[in-house]
Structure formats: C-alpha cells, structure tokens
C-alpha cells in the first residue's frame, strides 16, 4: 500500500506511537466503541460479531447523542437541518 501511494504521489502522515491526541476524533470513537460494544460482548462467531456491531453502529449513527452535535442524536440533528432548510425554501418562495 505504501509503495503504491508513493507511486501515485500521495504523501501519508502517521500518528506517532503513543500519541493518540494527534487524532482525537478517531481515538474518541475507538474508546466509545470499545466501552459501548466490544467490552460488553463475547462473540461466538464472525456472523454474530457482524450482527452485533452493525446494530451498535446503527444506534451510534442515529440515536446516540453526540457532543459534536450539541448533545443531540444524529437523526434528530438531520431532522432539524431538514426542517430549517424547508422553512428557508418556503421563505424564498414567498419573496
């Protein structure tokens, strides 16, 4: 992979070992994923792991409140944005 990236001119940047603060978003997700999913299950098969992780990701991406969204769930955030966009479009139509 590194050879191919070099051939096509893509420069890569790596996180220094022992420096998780260099990628805070990823490290934050990893912690939430481990605490909220991986540490709570003992998977007996790959299929079970896929099912459980898929379900957890669905909840994480729709229902779980996120700090980056001011403590609301992604689904509620999308609903608010769509409503705001709809109201703005209606306002533009009136003028």
C-alpha positions as CSV (number, residue, x, y, z in Angstrom):
1,X,0.0,0.0,0.0
2,X,2.8,2.4,0.9
3,X,4.6,1.7,-2.3
4,X,1.5,2.3,-4.4
5,X,0.7,5.5,-2.6
6,X,4.3,6.7,-3.2
7,X,4.0,5.8,-6.9
8,X,0.9,7.9,-7.4
9,X,2.3,10.8,-5.4
10,X,0.2,10.6,-2.3
11,X,2.0,11.6,0.9
12,X,1.0,9.8,4.1
13,X,1.1,11.1,7.6
14,X,1.2,8.8,10.6
15,X,0.4,9.2,14.2
16,X,3.5,8.9,16.3
17,X,3.4,5.8,18.5
18,X,2.0,6.7,21.9
19,X,0.4,9.9,20.7
20,X,-3.3,9.3,20.4
21,X,-4.0,13.1,20.8
22,X,-2.8,13.5,17.2
23,X,-6.1,12.0,16.0
24,X,-8.6,12.8,18.7
25,X,-11.7,12.0,16.7
26,X,-10.6,8.5,15.9
27,X,-9.4,7.9,19.4
28,X,-12.6,9.2,20.8
29,X,-14.6,6.8,18.6
30,X,-12.4,3.9,19.5
31,X,-13.0,4.5,23.2
32,X,-16.8,4.7,22.8
33,X,-16.8,1.7,20.5
34,X,-14.7,-0.4,22.9
35,X,-16.7,0.7,26.0
36,X,-20.1,0.6,24.4
37,X,-19.8,-2.5,22.3
38,X,-16.7,-4.6,22.2
39,X,-16.1,-4.9,26.0
40,X,-19.8,-5.9,26.5
41,X,-19.9,-8.9,24.2
42,X,-18.1,-12.2,23.9
43,X,-18.6,-13.1,20.2
44,X,-19.0,-16.8,19.3
45,X,-18.8,-16.3,15.6
46,X,-17.9,-13.7,12.9
47,X,-21.6,-13.6,11.9
48,X,-22.6,-12.7,15.5
49,X,-19.9,-10.0,15.7
50,X,-21.1,-8.5,12.4
51,X,-24.7,-8.5,13.6
52,X,-24.0,-7.0,17.0
53,X,-21.5,-4.4,15.7
54,X,-23.8,-3.5,12.8
55,X,-26.7,-2.9,15.3
56,X,-24.4,-0.9,17.6
57,X,-23.2,1.2,14.7
58,X,-26.8,1.9,13.6
59,X,-27.7,3.1,17.1
60,X,-24.5,5.1,17.3
61,X,-25.1,6.8,13.9
62,X,-28.8,7.6,14.5
63,X,-29.9,7.5,18.2
64,X,-26.9,8.2,20.5
65,X,-26.4,11.8,21.5
66,X,-23.2,13.2,20.2
67,X,-21.2,16.0,21.8
68,X,-20.2,17.4,18.4
69,X,-23.9,17.9,17.7
70,X,-24.6,19.8,20.9
71,X,-25.8,16.6,22.7
72,X,-28.4,15.6,20.2
73,X,-28.6,12.4,18.2
74,X,-27.6,12.4,14.5
75,X,-31.2,11.5,13.5
76,X,-32.6,14.5,15.4
77,X,-29.9,16.7,14.0
78,X,-30.8,15.7,10.4
79,X,-34.4,16.4,11.2
80,X,-33.6,19.9,12.5
81,X,-31.5,20.7,9.4
82,X,-34.2,19.4,7.0
83,X,-36.8,21.5,8.8
84,X,-34.6,24.6,8.8
85,X,-33.9,24.0,5.0
86,X,-37.6,23.5,4.3
87,X,-38.5,26.7,6.1
88,X,-35.8,28.7,4.3
89,X,-37.1,27.4,0.9
90,X,-40.7,28.3,1.8
91,X,-39.5,31.8,2.8
92,X,-37.6,32.2,-0.5
93,X,-40.7,31.1,-2.5
94,X,-42.8,33.9,-0.8
95,X,-40.4,36.6,-1.8
